Amino acid sequence: MISNTLMLNGKKITIETGRLAKQASGSAFVTIGDTKVLVTACLNKRIKEGIDFLPLTVNYVEKYYSAGKIPGGFFKREARPSEKEVLTSRFLDRPIRPLFPDNYFFDTQVIATVVSMDDENDPDMAAMIGVSFSLMISEAPFDGPTAGVRIARVNDDFIINPTYKEIESSDMFLVVAGSKDAITMVEGSFNELDEEEILSAIEFGHGKIKELVEFQNNILSEININKVVVEELEVPKGLPEKVKEIAYDDLSEALQIPAKLERNEKIANLNSKIIELLKESYPDQDRSIDQILESLQKDLLRSRIINEGSRIDGRGLRDIRPISCSVGELPMAHGSAIFTRGETQALVAATLGTKFDEQIVDAPEKESTKRFMLHYNFPPFSVGEVAPLRSPGRREIGHGSLGEKALRYVIPTAEEFPYTIRLVSEILESNGSSSQATICGGTLSLMDAGVPIKAPVAGIAMGLIKEGDKIAILSDILGDEDHLGDMDFKVAGTAQGVTALQMDIKISGVTRETLRNALSQAKEGRLHILNIMLQSISEPRAEMANNAPRIITISVKPEKVRDVIGSGGKVIRGIIEKTGAKVDIEDSGKVTVSSSNGESLNLAVAMINDITQEAEIGKIYYGKVRKIMDFGAFVEIFPGTDGLVHISQIDNKRVEKVSDVLKEGDEIKVKVIDVDKAGKIKLSRKETL
């Protein structure tokens, strides 16, 4: 067993190996505080037939026992992955995927299992260290180590791996991952921050990553590691030259066809044609020919961009594809928009709900609720394919999360707008970033629904091509430019600043200056897109849709809460049954009443006001005589509240006997003349005569 410890910003980080999960190819037990994550790496050294890609799977799993809890619901067992587990699996996967050899085709699986979770340290950063270390000591040819850190900013100071409490006070939520030499992944959301502030945070994070990488290297120096040998693909002599000779002109022509489907069809036909032409001279070399053509396609596209500044669809490096926007497309949705940019199109619908529609998030660390949700769907027809419809996968959840991060800082607070908000993005066409189209369509849909967002948000996907010292930054990249480029860089924000960022870098050596130029060019594109968006709707609608629920929030004194609820909930159930409105009351006295019918809403509010109102001195009420006494009469001025009309206050003339004037059940007009310290109410009938 080997164990070593590093102090990073006052927190002790321990990596242990050789004691747990010893039959895995590599395992790491990482501890931060009382948070512990076991990470294992295994590989299958038999390559499946037809595999020509990296079959890597990364899973992050949280166990409820890790926080001393039993899962909620009917089945008391961890079931399908939560949204957090899916998203964490994604950002554990993304930084390591480019660090395997191109011809490595062994099935490889990494599992990060959270076995202990304290209330301060999020396990995901421990998992990221463990993923790197377990792969380094495994047989997999992984070009690490890597590490990741989360960065928050509180009172203008950057904090590494902040506690949950510190995150709540932060104006940024940023994860940075990379190696000693380069950043490979960035993902975060920001409260309209300036690009330079974000660059400083990334640079700060990379400094801490270097410490974590060095920490791993110190432990690795004590371990004898054997790696599998990756065989190079044997390409027959002369085949690359022959394929290039036959395909060059046709492939060059195909890569200038703007329409994706037409371009892809021509390239696919060209592949088939070349395989057919060469099958006699080079039998059983289909895979080699495909790889040669892929490499040639990559070289042609990159060379044209770097040397000529010309892209597949003829655009310049900074040009944005044509954009069209429309709102109010779906009459029964509370808000809707269609955003189209080139061959990417998103239909986004907004639905407004009440507090009862909030999502309950049951997680090991704590149960919480969400009042703003963005769900993203990517049906197969959006790319002209036939595929079975399944529940949302990692891609859909990840893209939805990015869109949600981009918009959440501009969503009004519950006090400003007491609605639950759900956006659903249906991708109708895709060639380029559909997640950024979702953000743009989401903004328009929110404004169409009358949600008073703080500012409109737009998103853009950037790309990078680097050949030697030559660098080309591309605005609004196509799918092929993403696939064959060196960086996928998505930026969303308002006119004032950035609200979300996601970056995956496939190469090392991207300098701060390059990132600064990319962010600056992204801002230029973002402002261009915002300007077009606002031509379709310039501000949130003043009125919500007729079928949207109406919500009124009122406050009652905390001591009146039990009066509204009633014994066993009898009173509040009666209000709901009589009016049809929904009523939610908190211990603090905050009452939220909602209904799609204005009449039922007003009736419910009136009933609550009747129950909770207090007598006002000088105010006249119509009350009912409840009890006759020798000294006066008790009159109920509103439900649950009685006052005393003293015999001297019954009439302008002398009253010998109360029953001579009043009887139980009489409805009379009375005036409140006093309320003493004990809350007893004094009434007068004669002052109303």
C-alpha positions as CSV (number, residue, x, y, z in Angstrom):
1,M,0.0,0.0,0.0
2,I,1.2,3.5,-0.8
3,S,-0.4,6.7,0.6
4,N,0.7,10.3,0.3
5,T,-0.8,13.7,1.4
6,L,-0.8,17.2,0.0
7,M,-1.9,20.4,1.7
8,L,-3.7,22.6,-0.8
9,N,-5.1,25.9,0.4
10,G,-5.4,24.5,4.0
11,K,-7.1,21.3,2.9
12,K,-5.5,17.9,3.3
13,I,-5.7,15.7,0.1
14,T,-4.7,12.1,0.4
15,I,-4.2,9.6,-2.4
16,E,-4.0,5.9,-1.4
17,T,-3.5,2.8,-3.6
18,G,-2.7,-0.8,-3.2
19,R,-5.2,-1.6,-0.4
20,L,-8.7,-1.4,-2.0
21,A,-10.0,-2.9,-5.3
22,K,-6.7,-4.6,-6.0
23,Q,-8.1,-6.6,-8.9
24,A,-8.8,-3.5,-10.9
25,S,-6.1,-2.5,-13.4
26,G,-5.7,0.7,-11.4
27,S,-7.4,2.1,-8.3
28,A,-7.1,5.2,-6.2
29,F,-8.7,6.1,-2.9
30,V,-8.9,9.9,-2.6
31,T,-9.7,11.7,0.6
32,I,-10.5,15.4,1.2
33,G,-11.8,16.1,4.7
34,D,-14.3,13.4,5.4
35,T,-15.2,13.0,1.7
36,K,-13.8,9.8,0.2
37,V,-14.0,8.6,-3.4
38,L,-12.8,5.2,-4.7
39,V,-11.9,5.3,-8.4
40,T,-11.1,2.2,-10.4
41,A,-9.9,1.8,-14.0
42,C,-10.2,-1.5,-16.0
43,L,-9.6,-2.4,-19.6
44,N,-10.5,-5.3,-21.9
45,K,-7.5,-6.2,-24.0
46,R,-9.5,-7.9,-26.7
47,I,-10.6,-5.4,-29.3
48,K,-14.1,-5.8,-30.6
49,E,-14.6,-6.4,-34.3
50,G,-15.1,-3.2,-36.2
51,I,-14.1,-0.8,-33.4
52,D,-12.3,2.3,-34.8
53,F,-12.9,4.7,-31.9
54,L,-11.9,5.1,-28.3
55,P,-14.5,2.9,-26.3
56,L,-14.0,4.8,-23.0
57,T,-16.7,4.9,-20.4
58,V,-16.5,7.1,-17.2
59,N,-19.1,6.8,-14.5
60,Y,-19.5,8.8,-11.3
61,V,-21.7,7.2,-8.7
62,E,-23.0,8.7,-5.4
63,K,-24.1,6.2,-2.6
64,Y,-26.6,7.4,-0.1
65,Y,-24.8,5.7,2.7
66,S,-21.9,8.0,2.0
67,A,-24.0,10.8,3.7
68,G,-25.7,8.5,6.3
69,K,-29.0,8.5,4.4
70,I,-31.5,6.0,2.9
71,P,-32.8,6.8,-0.6
72,G,-36.3,8.4,-0.7
73,G,-39.2,6.9,-2.7
74,F,-40.7,3.5,-2.8
75,F,-37.6,1.5,-3.7
76,K,-34.9,2.0,-1.1
77,R,-32.0,1.4,-3.5
78,E,-30.0,3.7,-5.7
79,A,-31.6,3.6,-9.1
80,R,-30.8,5.4,-12.4
81,P,-28.1,8.1,-12.3
82,S,-29.1,11.5,-11.0
83,E,-28.6,14.6,-13.1
84,K,-25.6,15.5,-10.9
85,E,-24.1,12.1,-11.4
86,V,-24.5,12.4,-15.2
87,L,-23.0,15.9,-15.4
88,T,-20.1,14.9,-13.2
89,S,-19.4,11.8,-15.3
90,R,-19.3,14.1,-18.3
91,F,-16.7,16.5,-16.9
92,L,-14.6,13.6,-15.5
93,D,-14.6,12.2,-19.1
94,R,-13.9,15.3,-21.1
95,P,-10.4,16.2,-19.9
96,I,-9.0,12.7,-20.2
97,R,-10.5,11.6,-23.6
98,P,-7.9,13.5,-25.8
99,L,-5.0,12.0,-23.8
100,F,-5.3,8.4,-25.3
101,P,-3.4,7.4,-28.5
102,D,-5.5,7.6,-31.7
103,N,-5.2,3.9,-32.3
104,Y,-6.1,2.8,-28.8
105,F,-9.3,0.7,-29.2
106,F,-9.4,-1.3,-25.9
107,D,-12.7,-1.1,-24.0
108,T,-11.8,1.1,-21.0
109,Q,-14.0,1.8,-18.0
110,V,-13.5,4.2,-15.1
111,I,-15.8,4.2,-12.1
112,A,-15.7,6.8,-9.4
113,T,-17.7,5.7,-6.3
114,V,-18.5,8.2,-3.6
115,V,-18.3,6.2,-0.3
116,S,-18.2,9.1,2.2
117,M,-19.5,12.6,1.8
118,D,-19.2,15.4,4.3
119,D,-21.1,18.7,4.3
120,E,-18.2,20.8,3.1
121,N,-16.3,19.1,0.3
122,D,-17.9,18.2,-3.0
123,P,-16.7,14.8,-4.1
124,D,-16.3,15.6,-7.8
125,M,-12.9,17.2,-7.4
126,A,-11.6,14.2,-5.4
127,A,-13.0,12.0,-8.2
128,M,-11.2,14.0,-10.9
129,I,-7.8,13.4,-9.1
130,G,-8.7,9.7,-8.7
131,V,-9.6,9.3,-12.3
132,S,-6.2,10.5,-13.4
133,F,-4.3,8.5,-10.8
134,S,-6.1,5.3,-11.4
135,L,-5.5,5.5,-15.2
136,M,-1.8,6.4,-14.6
137,I,-1.2,3.2,-12.6
138,S,-3.3,1.1,-14.9
139,E,-2.2,-0.6,-18.1
140,A,-4.0,2.0,-20.2
141,P,-1.7,4.2,-22.2
142,F,-2.9,7.4,-20.7
143,D,-0.9,10.6,-21.3
144,G,-1.4,12.2,-17.8
145,P,-1.5,13.0,-15.0
146,T,-4.4,15.5,-15.0
147,A,-6.3,17.2,-12.3
148,G,-9.2,19.6,-11.8
149,V,-10.2,22.3,-9.4
150,R,-13.4,24.2,-8.7
151,I,-13.0,28.0,-8.3
152,A,-15.3,30.4,-6.5
153,R,-14.9,34.1,-6.0
154,V,-16.0,35.7,-2.7
155,N,-15.3,39.4,-2.0
156,D,-13.1,39.5,-5.1
157,D,-10.9,36.7,-3.8
158,F,-10.5,33.4,-5.7
159,I,-11.1,30.2,-3.6
160,I,-9.9,26.8,-4.7
161,N,-12.4,23.9,-4.1
162,P,-14.8,26.0,-2.0
163,T,-17.2,24.6,0.5
164,Y,-20.9,24.5,-0.3
165,K,-21.4,27.6,1.9
166,E,-18.7,29.5,0.1
167,I,-20.3,28.6,-3.3
168,E,-23.6,30.2,-2.2
169,S,-21.8,33.6,-1.8
170,S,-19.8,33.3,-5.1
171,D,-20.5,35.2,-8.3
172,M,-18.9,32.4,-10.3
173,F,-19.1,28.6,-10.5
174,L,-16.1,27.4,-12.4
175,V,-14.4,24.0,-13.0
176,V,-11.0,24.0,-14.6
177,A,-9.2,20.7,-15.6
178,G,-5.9,20.1,-17.3
179,S,-2.3,18.8,-17.2
180,K,0.9,20.4,-16.1
181,D,1.3,22.0,-19.5
182,A,-2.2,22.9,-20.6
183,I,-5.8,23.5,-19.8
184,T,-8.0,20.8,-21.4
185,M,-11.5,21.7,-20.1
186,V,-13.3,24.7,-18.6
187,E,-16.9,24.8,-17.6
188,G,-18.7,27.4,-15.5
189,S,-21.4,29.9,-15.0
190,F,-21.0,33.6,-14.0
191,N,-23.0,36.6,-12.9
192,E,-22.2,38.7,-16.0
193,L,-18.5,38.7,-15.4
194,D,-15.9,40.5,-17.6
195,E,-13.8,38.3,-19.9
196,E,-10.5,39.3,-18.2
197,E,-11.9,38.3,-14.8
198,I,-12.6,34.8,-16.2
199,L,-9.2,34.5,-17.7
200,S,-7.6,35.4,-14.3
201,A,-9.7,32.7,-12.7
202,I,-8.7,30.1,-15.3
203,E,-5.0,31.0,-14.8
204,F,-5.3,30.9,-11.1
205,G,-6.9,27.4,-11.3
206,H,-4.1,26.1,-13.6
207,G,-1.5,27.1,-11.0
208,K,-3.3,24.8,-8.5
209,I,-3.6,22.0,-11.1
210,K,0.2,22.0,-11.5
211,E,0.5,21.4,-7.8
212,L,-1.9,18.4,-8.0
213,V,-0.1,17.0,-11.0
214,E,3.2,17.2,-9.3
215,F,1.7,15.5,-6.2
216,Q,0.6,12.6,-8.4
217,N,4.0,12.4,-10.1
218,N,5.7,12.1,-6.7
219,I,3.6,9.1,-5.8
220,L,3.9,7.5,-9.3
221,S,7.7,7.6,-9.0
222,E,7.4,4.9,-6.3
223,I,5.3,2.5,-8.4
224,N,6.3,0.1,-11.2
225,I,3.8,0.5,-14.0
226,N,3.4,-1.7,-17.1
227,K,1.4,-0.3,-20.0
228,V,-0.2,-2.2,-22.9
229,V,1.5,-1.9,-26.2
230,V,-0.7,-0.1,-28.8
231,E,-0.1,-1.5,-32.3
232,E,0.2,1.0,-35.1
233,L,-2.3,0.4,-37.9
234,E,-0.3,-1.2,-40.7
235,V,-0.9,0.7,-44.0
236,P,0.3,-0.9,-47.2
237,K,3.0,1.0,-48.9
238,G,1.8,3.4,-51.5
239,L,-1.9,3.4,-50.3
240,P,-1.9,6.9,-48.8
241,E,-0.5,8.4,-52.0
242,K,-2.9,6.4,-54.2
243,V,-6.0,7.5,-52.1
244,K,-4.8,11.1,-52.2
245,E,-4.3,10.9,-56.0
246,I,-7.8,9.6,-56.6
247,A,-9.7,11.5,-53.9
248,Y,-8.0,14.9,-53.6
249,D,-10.0,16.9,-56.2
250,D,-13.4,15.4,-55.5
251,L,-12.9,15.7,-51.7
252,S,-11.7,19.3,-52.0
253,E,-14.8,20.1,-54.1
254,A,-17.1,18.3,-51.6
255,L,-15.7,20.3,-48.7
256,Q,-17.0,23.5,-50.3
257,I,-20.6,22.4,-50.3
258,P,-22.4,24.5,-47.7
259,A,-25.3,22.2,-47.1
260,K,-24.4,19.5,-44.5
261,L,-26.5,16.6,-45.8
262,E,-25.4,17.1,-49.4
263,R,-21.8,17.4,-48.4
264,N,-21.9,14.3,-46.2
265,E,-23.6,12.3,-48.9
266,K,-20.9,13.2,-51.5
267,I,-18.1,12.4,-49.1
268,A,-19.7,9.0,-48.2
269,N,-20.2,8.2,-51.9
270,L,-16.5,9.1,-52.5
271,N,-15.4,6.8,-49.7
272,S,-17.4,3.9,-51.2
273,K,-16.1,4.7,-54.7
274,I,-12.4,4.6,-53.6
275,I,-12.8,1.4,-51.6
276,E,-14.4,-0.2,-54.7
277,L,-11.6,1.1,-57.0
278,L,-8.8,-0.2,-54.7
279,K,-10.3,-3.5,-53.5
280,E,-8.3,-5.6,-56.0
281,S,-5.0,-3.8,-55.4
282,Y,-5.5,-3.4,-51.7
283,P,-8.0,-6.0,-50.4
284,D,-9.3,-5.8,-46.8
285,Q,-8.1,-2.3,-46.4
286,D,-11.5,-0.5,-45.9
287,R,-10.5,0.7,-42.4
288,S,-7.1,2.0,-43.6
289,I,-8.8,3.8,-46.5
290,D,-11.4,5.4,-44.2
291,Q,-8.6,6.7,-41.9
292,I,-6.6,8.1,-44.8
293,L,-9.6,9.9,-46.2
294,E,-10.4,11.3,-42.7
295,S,-6.9,12.5,-42.4
296,L,-7.0,14.1,-45.9
297,Q,-10.3,15.7,-45.1
298,K,-8.8,17.2,-42.0
299,D,-5.8,18.5,-43.8
300,L,-7.8,20.1,-46.6
301,L,-10.2,21.8,-44.2
302,R,-7.6,23.1,-41.8
303,S,-5.2,24.2,-44.6
304,R,-7.9,26.2,-46.3
305,I,-8.9,27.9,-43.1
306,I,-5.3,28.7,-42.0
307,N,-3.9,29.7,-45.4
308,E,-6.9,31.3,-47.1
309,G,-9.2,32.3,-44.3
310,S,-12.0,30.4,-46.1
311,R,-14.4,28.0,-44.5
312,I,-16.6,25.1,-45.7
313,D,-19.6,27.3,-46.4
314,G,-17.5,30.2,-47.8
315,R,-17.7,32.4,-44.7
316,G,-14.8,34.4,-43.3
317,L,-13.4,33.5,-39.8
318,R,-15.6,36.0,-37.9
319,D,-18.8,35.7,-40.0
320,I,-22.0,34.4,-38.3
321,R,-24.5,32.4,-40.4
322,P,-27.8,34.0,-41.3
323,I,-30.2,34.2,-38.2
324,S,-34.0,34.4,-38.0
325,C,-36.1,34.6,-34.9
326,S,-39.8,34.4,-34.2
327,V,-41.9,34.3,-31.0
328,G,-45.5,33.3,-30.1
329,E,-45.4,30.3,-32.4
330,L,-47.3,28.0,-29.9
331,P,-50.6,29.5,-28.8
332,M,-51.2,27.2,-25.8
333,A,-47.6,27.5,-24.4
334,H,-47.1,30.4,-22.1
335,G,-44.2,31.6,-24.2
336,S,-42.5,30.2,-27.3
337,A,-39.8,31.0,-29.8
338,I,-38.0,29.6,-32.9
339,F,-34.4,30.5,-33.3
340,T,-32.6,29.5,-36.5
341,R,-28.9,30.0,-37.3
342,G,-27.8,28.5,-40.5
343,E,-28.7,24.8,-40.4
344,T,-29.3,24.8,-36.6
345,Q,-32.8,25.4,-35.4
346,A,-34.3,25.3,-31.9
347,L,-38.0,25.5,-30.9
348,V,-38.1,26.6,-27.2
349,A,-41.3,26.6,-25.1
350,A,-41.8,28.3,-21.7
351,T,-44.2,27.1,-19.1
352,L,-45.0,28.9,-15.9
353,G,-46.1,27.0,-12.8
354,T,-46.6,27.5,-9.1
355,K,-44.5,26.5,-6.1
356,F,-46.1,23.1,-6.3
357,D,-44.4,22.6,-9.6
358,E,-40.9,23.0,-8.3
359,Q,-38.6,20.1,-8.9
360,I,-37.6,18.2,-5.7
361,V,-34.0,17.1,-5.9
362,D,-33.3,14.1,-3.7
363,A,-29.5,13.8,-3.3
364,P,-27.2,12.3,-0.7
365,E,-25.9,15.6,0.4
366,K,-29.3,17.3,0.9
367,E,-32.8,17.6,-0.5
368,S,-33.4,20.8,-2.4
369,T,-35.8,22.3,-4.9
370,K,-35.4,24.0,-8.3
371,R,-37.8,26.7,-9.6
372,F,-36.0,27.1,-12.9
373,M,-35.4,24.2,-15.3
374,L,-34.2,23.9,-18.9
375,H,-34.7,20.5,-20.6
376,Y,-33.1,19.9,-24.0
377,N,-34.2,17.2,-26.5
378,F,-32.2,16.1,-29.6
379,P,-34.5,13.9,-31.7
380,P,-32.9,11.9,-34.5
381,F,-34.7,13.8,-37.3
382,S,-32.7,16.9,-36.4
383,V,-29.7,15.3,-38.2
384,G,-31.8,13.3,-40.8
385,E,-31.3,10.0,-39.0
386,V,-33.4,7.1,-38.0
387,A,-32.9,6.0,-34.3
388,P,-35.0,4.7,-31.4
389,L,-36.4,7.3,-29.1
390,R,-35.0,6.8,-25.6
391,S,-34.9,8.8,-22.3
392,P,-32.4,11.7,-22.3
393,G,-28.8,10.7,-22.5
394,R,-25.6,12.4,-21.2
395,R,-25.5,14.7,-24.2
396,E,-29.1,16.0,-23.7
397,I,-28.6,16.4,-20.0
398,G,-25.3,18.2,-20.5
399,H,-26.6,20.6,-23.1
400,G,-29.6,21.3,-21.0
401,S,-27.4,22.0,-18.0
402,L,-25.2,24.4,-20.0
403,G,-28.3,26.3,-21.2
404,E,-29.7,26.4,-17.6
405,K,-26.4,27.8,-16.3
406,A,-26.3,30.5,-19.0
407,L,-29.8,31.8,-18.1
408,R,-30.1,31.2,-14.4
409,Y,-28.4,34.5,-13.4
410,V,-30.9,36.6,-15.3
411,I,-34.0,34.7,-13.9
412,P,-35.9,37.0,-11.4
413,T,-35.9,35.9,-7.8
414,A,-39.0,34.2,-6.3
415,E,-39.8,37.5,-4.5
416,E,-39.7,39.4,-7.8
417,F,-41.6,36.7,-9.8
418,P,-43.1,33.9,-7.7
419,Y,-43.4,31.4,-10.5
420,T,-41.7,28.0,-11.3
421,I,-40.3,28.3,-14.8
422,R,-39.6,25.4,-17.2
423,L,-38.0,25.8,-20.6
424,V,-38.1,22.9,-23.1
425,S,-35.8,23.1,-26.2
426,E,-36.7,20.8,-29.2
427,I,-33.8,20.8,-31.6
428,L,-35.4,20.7,-35.1
429,E,-32.1,20.9,-37.1
430,S,-28.5,20.6,-36.1
431,N,-25.3,21.6,-37.7
432,G,-23.3,23.6,-35.2
433,S,-24.0,24.4,-31.6
434,S,-27.6,23.5,-30.7
435,S,-26.9,24.3,-27.0
436,Q,-26.2,27.9,-27.9
437,A,-29.3,28.0,-30.1
438,T,-31.2,26.8,-27.1
439,I,-29.9,29.7,-25.0
440,C,-30.9,32.2,-27.6
441,G,-34.4,30.6,-28.1
442,G,-34.7,30.3,-24.4
443,T,-34.2,34.0,-23.9
444,L,-36.8,34.9,-26.5
445,S,-39.3,32.3,-25.1
446,L,-38.9,33.8,-21.6
447,M,-39.6,37.3,-22.8
448,D,-42.6,36.0,-24.8
449,A,-43.9,34.5,-21.6
450,G,-43.6,37.8,-19.8
451,V,-40.8,36.7,-17.4
452,P,-39.0,39.9,-16.3
453,I,-35.5,38.7,-17.0
454,K,-32.7,41.0,-15.9
455,A,-31.1,41.0,-19.4
456,P,-31.3,39.0,-22.7
457,V,-28.7,36.3,-23.1
458,A,-27.2,34.9,-26.4
459,G,-24.7,32.1,-27.0
460,I,-22.1,31.4,-29.6
461,A,-19.8,28.4,-30.3
462,M,-16.2,29.2,-31.2
463,G,-13.5,27.1,-32.8
464,L,-9.7,27.1,-33.1
465,I,-7.3,25.8,-35.8
466,K,-3.6,25.8,-34.9
467,E,-0.9,24.8,-37.3
468,G,2.6,25.7,-36.0
469,D,2.6,29.4,-35.2
470,K,-0.5,30.0,-37.3
471,I,-3.8,30.3,-35.4
472,A,-7.3,30.8,-36.8
473,I,-10.2,31.5,-34.4
474,L,-13.6,30.7,-35.9
475,S,-16.9,32.2,-35.0
476,D,-20.1,30.1,-35.1
477,I,-18.5,26.8,-36.0
478,L,-20.1,24.0,-38.0
479,G,-20.2,20.4,-36.8
480,D,-17.3,19.5,-39.2
481,E,-15.2,22.4,-37.9
482,D,-15.8,21.2,-34.4
483,H,-14.9,17.6,-35.2
484,L,-11.7,18.5,-37.1
485,G,-10.6,21.5,-35.1
486,D,-8.5,21.9,-32.0
487,M,-11.0,23.6,-29.6
488,D,-14.7,23.8,-29.0
489,F,-15.4,27.0,-27.1
490,K,-19.0,27.9,-26.2
491,V,-19.7,31.3,-24.6
492,A,-23.0,32.8,-23.5
493,G,-23.8,36.1,-21.9
494,T,-25.5,39.4,-21.9
495,A,-24.3,42.7,-23.4
496,Q,-22.7,43.3,-20.0
497,G,-20.8,40.1,-19.4
498,V,-20.4,36.3,-19.6
499,T,-23.0,34.0,-17.9
500,A,-21.7,30.6,-19.0
501,L,-18.6,29.1,-20.6
502,Q,-17.7,25.6,-21.8
503,M,-14.4,24.8,-23.4
504,D,-12.8,21.6,-24.5
505,I,-9.2,21.8,-25.8
506,K,-7.7,19.0,-27.9
507,I,-4.1,20.4,-28.0
508,S,-1.6,21.9,-25.6
509,G,-0.1,25.3,-25.8
510,V,-3.1,27.5,-26.0
511,T,-1.9,30.7,-24.5
512,R,-3.7,33.3,-22.4
513,E,-3.5,35.7,-25.4
514,T,-5.2,33.1,-27.7
515,L,-8.0,32.6,-25.1
516,R,-8.3,36.4,-24.7
517,N,-8.7,36.8,-28.5
518,A,-11.2,34.0,-28.6
519,L,-13.3,35.5,-25.8
520,S,-13.1,38.9,-27.5
521,Q,-14.2,37.5,-30.8
522,A,-17.0,35.6,-29.1
523,K,-18.2,38.8,-27.5
524,E,-18.4,40.5,-30.9
525,G,-20.4,37.6,-32.2
526,R,-22.7,37.5,-29.1
527,L,-23.6,41.2,-29.5
528,H,-24.4,40.6,-33.2
529,I,-26.7,37.8,-32.3
530,L,-28.4,39.7,-29.5
531,N,-29.1,42.6,-31.8
532,I,-30.9,40.3,-34.2
533,M,-32.8,38.6,-31.4
534,L,-34.1,41.8,-30.0
535,Q,-35.7,42.8,-33.4
536,S,-38.3,40.0,-32.8
537,I,-39.1,41.0,-29.2
538,S,-37.2,43.9,-27.5
539,E,-38.4,43.3,-23.9
540,P,-40.5,40.9,-21.8
541,R,-44.2,41.2,-22.4
542,A,-46.1,43.3,-19.9
543,E,-48.9,40.7,-19.8
544,M,-48.6,37.0,-19.4
545,A,-50.6,34.5,-21.5
546,N,-54.3,34.2,-20.6
547,N,-53.9,30.5,-19.7
548,A,-50.8,31.1,-17.4
549,P,-51.4,30.8,-13.7
550,R,-51.8,33.9,-11.7
551,I,-50.0,34.1,-8.4
552,I,-50.5,36.4,-5.4
553,T,-48.2,36.5,-2.4
554,I,-49.5,37.9,0.9
555,S,-48.1,38.0,4.4
556,V,-49.9,37.1,7.6
557,K,-48.6,37.2,11.1
558,P,-46.9,34.0,12.1
559,E,-49.3,33.4,14.9
560,K,-52.1,33.4,12.4
561,V,-50.7,30.6,10.3
562,R,-52.4,28.0,12.4
563,D,-55.7,29.8,11.9
564,V,-55.3,29.5,8.1
565,I,-54.3,25.9,8.3
566,G,-56.9,24.9,10.8
567,S,-57.1,21.7,12.9
568,G,-55.6,18.9,10.8
569,G,-55.5,21.2,7.8
570,K,-59.3,21.5,7.7
571,V,-59.5,25.3,7.0
572,I,-56.9,25.4,4.2
573,R,-58.4,22.3,2.5
574,G,-61.8,24.1,2.7
575,I,-60.4,27.2,1.0
576,I,-58.9,25.0,-1.8
577,E,-62.0,23.0,-2.3
578,K,-64.3,26.0,-2.4
579,T,-62.2,28.2,-4.7
580,G,-60.2,25.7,-6.8
581,A,-57.0,27.8,-6.1
582,K,-53.8,26.4,-4.8
583,V,-52.6,27.7,-1.4
584,D,-49.1,27.3,0.1
585,I,-48.4,28.7,3.5
586,E,-45.0,28.9,5.3
587,D,-44.3,29.1,9.0
588,S,-43.0,32.6,8.4
589,G,-46.4,33.7,7.4
590,K,-45.8,33.9,3.7
591,V,-48.9,32.7,1.8
592,T,-48.8,32.0,-1.9
593,V,-52.1,31.7,-3.7
594,S,-52.2,30.6,-7.4
595,S,-54.9,29.9,-9.9
596,S,-55.4,30.1,-13.7
597,N,-58.8,31.7,-12.9
598,G,-58.8,35.2,-11.6
599,E,-62.1,34.9,-9.8
600,S,-61.0,31.8,-7.8
601,L,-57.7,33.5,-7.0
602,N,-59.5,36.6,-5.6
603,L,-62.0,34.5,-3.6
604,A,-59.2,32.5,-2.0
605,V,-57.3,35.7,-1.0
606,A,-60.4,37.2,0.4
607,M,-61.1,34.1,2.5
608,I,-57.5,34.1,3.9
609,N,-57.8,37.9,4.6
610,D,-61.1,37.2,6.4
611,I,-59.4,34.6,8.6
612,T,-56.2,36.6,9.3
613,Q,-57.5,40.2,9.4
614,E,-57.3,42.2,12.6
615,A,-59.7,44.7,14.0
616,E,-58.9,48.3,13.1
617,I,-59.8,51.1,15.5
618,G,-62.3,53.4,13.9
619,K,-63.4,50.9,11.2
620,I,-67.1,49.9,10.9
621,Y,-68.0,46.2,10.4
622,Y,-71.2,44.2,9.8
623,G,-71.2,41.6,12.5
624,K,-73.4,38.9,13.9
625,V,-74.5,38.8,17.6
626,R,-73.1,35.6,19.0
627,K,-73.9,35.8,22.7
628,I,-76.1,38.0,25.0
629,M,-74.8,38.8,28.5
630,D,-76.2,41.1,31.2
631,F,-73.4,43.6,30.6
632,G,-73.5,43.6,26.8
633,A,-73.3,41.5,23.6
634,F,-70.4,39.6,21.9
635,V,-70.4,40.3,18.2
636,E,-68.4,38.4,15.6
637,I,-67.0,41.1,13.3
638,F,-65.3,38.6,11.0
639,P,-64.7,34.8,11.2
640,G,-63.0,33.8,14.4
641,T,-62.9,37.4,15.9
642,D,-65.4,38.7,18.4
643,G,-65.7,42.0,20.2
644,L,-67.8,43.3,23.1
645,V,-70.6,45.9,22.7
646,H,-71.0,47.1,26.2
647,I,-74.6,47.8,27.3
648,S,-73.7,51.5,27.3
649,Q,-72.7,51.4,23.6
650,I,-75.8,49.6,22.3
651,D,-78.0,52.7,21.7
652,N,-78.2,56.4,22.0
653,K,-80.8,56.1,24.7
654,R,-80.5,54.2,28.0
655,V,-80.9,50.4,27.6
656,E,-82.2,48.6,30.6
657,K,-81.8,45.1,29.3
658,V,-79.6,44.0,26.4
659,S,-82.1,41.5,25.1
660,D,-84.6,44.3,24.7
661,V,-82.6,45.6,21.8
662,L,-80.5,42.6,20.5
663,K,-81.0,38.9,20.0
664,E,-78.5,36.2,19.1
665,G,-78.1,35.9,15.4
666,D,-78.9,39.5,14.7
667,E,-76.6,41.2,12.1
668,I,-75.7,44.7,13.2
669,K,-73.3,47.4,12.2
670,V,-70.6,48.2,14.8
671,K,-67.5,50.4,15.1
672,V,-64.2,49.4,16.8
673,I,-63.5,52.0,19.5
674,D,-60.6,50.3,21.2
675,V,-58.3,47.2,21.2
676,D,-56.5,46.7,24.5
677,K,-53.0,45.2,25.1
678,A,-54.5,41.8,25.6
679,G,-56.2,42.0,22.2
680,K,-59.7,42.4,23.5
681,I,-61.9,44.4,21.1
682,K,-64.4,47.1,22.3
683,L,-67.3,47.8,19.9
684,S,-69.9,50.5,19.7
685,R,-73.3,50.2,18.0
686,K,-74.5,53.6,19.0
687,E,-71.7,55.4,17.1
688,T,-73.0,53.8,13.8
689,L,-76.6,54.9,14.3
